[in-house]
Amino acid sequence: MAFHYNLLTLQNYVALNFTAVVKFLKKSDKKIGGNLRQDYVAAMVELPFYRCQALGELVEDTEKTFRLLEGAPAAAAAKAEQVSIPAQQQPQVSIPVQQPAAVGSN
């Protein structure tokens, strides 16, 4: 259970870290008058740390293993996979990729 909790905590940390960097860059761009955020975010989402697909798959695999270890029948395990887990237990991490603003629009 501690491993699963640590995975979820790491998922939350990745999302929080990304949000903090984007907010910092937004304020920086506003004060400096530059446009660092767009380029930096595009490069940042390519980094392995921010690719949450592997982490999400690891969380799902861990949950499946727990169900098997708990001795849940196959039908109950299949049903559990179809039931959505509340956001408090399994956060959904999505990293928004901001599209460039249209030229001449403010």
C-alpha positions in Angstrom: 0.0 0.0 0.0 2.9 2.4 0.7 4.2 1.9 -2.8 0.8 2.8 -4.3 0.6 5.8 -2.1 4.1 6.9 -3.1 3.1 6.6 -6.8 0.1 8.7 -6.3 2.1 11.3 -4.4 4.6 11.4 -7.2 1.8 11.9 -9.8 0.5 14.8 -7.7 4.0 16.3 -7.4 4.6 16.1 -11.2 1.3 18.0 -11.8 2.0 20.6 -9.1 5.6 21.1 -10.3 4.4 21.7 -13.9 1.7 24.1 -12.7 4.2 26.1 -10.6 6.7 26.4 -13.5 3.9 27.5 -15.9 2.6 30.1 -13.4 6.2 31.4 -12.8 6.8 31.7 -16.5 3.5 33.5 -17.1 4.3 36.1 -14.4 7.9 36.4 -15.8 6.6 37.0 -19.3 4.2 39.6 -18.0 6.8 41.5 -16.1 9.6 41.2 -18.7 7.3 41.5 -21.8 8.9 38.4 -23.3 7.4 35.1 -24.4 9.5 32.4 -22.6 6.6 30.4 -21.5 5.6 29.1 -24.9 9.0 27.7 -25.8 9.9 26.5 -22.3 6.6 24.6 -21.9 7.0 23.0 -25.3 10.5 21.8 -24.4 9.4 20.8 -20.8 6.7 18.4 -21.9 9.2 16.4 -23.8 11.2 15.7 -20.7 10.8 12.2 -19.2 9.8 13.6 -15.8 6.7 15.2 -17.3 5.6 12.3 -19.4 3.0 10.9 -17.1 1.9 8.0 -19.3 4.5 5.6 -17.9 3.7 6.7 -14.3 0.0 6.3 -14.9 0.5 2.8 -16.3 2.6 1.9 -13.3 -0.2 3.1 -11.0 -2.8 1.0 -12.9 -0.5 -2.1 -12.9 0.0 -1.7 -9.2 -3.7 -1.5 -8.6 -4.3 -4.6 -10.7 -1.6 -6.5 -8.7 -3.2 -5.4 -5.4 -6.6 -6.8 -6.6 -5.0 -10.1 -7.5 -3.1 -10.3 -4.2 -6.3 -9.6 -2.3 -7.8 -12.7 -3.9 -10.6 -10.8 -5.7 -12.4 -13.0 -8.2 -11.8 -12.3 -11.8 -15.3 -10.9 -12.3 -15.0 -8.5 -9.4 -11.6 -7.4 -10.6 -13.0 -6.7 -14.1 -15.9 -4.8 -12.6 -13.5 -2.7 -10.4 -11.6 -1.7 -13.5 -14.8 -0.3 -15.0 -15.7 1.7 -11.9 -14.1 5.1 -11.8 -11.9 5.8 -8.8 -12.6 9.1 -7.0 -10.2 11.9 -7.7 -9.0 11.9 -4.1 -7.7 8.3 -4.5 -6.3 8.5 -8.0 -5.5 12.0 -9.3 -5.7 12.5 -13.0 -2.6 14.2 -14.2 -2.9 16.2 -17.4 -0.3 18.6 -18.5 -1.8 21.4 -20.6 0.1 22.4 -23.7 -0.7 26.0 -24.4 -1.2 26.9 -28.0 0.4 30.1 -29.3 -1.8 33.1 -29.3 -3.1 34.2 -32.7 -1.1 37.0 -34.2 -2.8 40.4 -33.6 -5.3 39.2 -31.0 -5.3 40.6 -27.5 
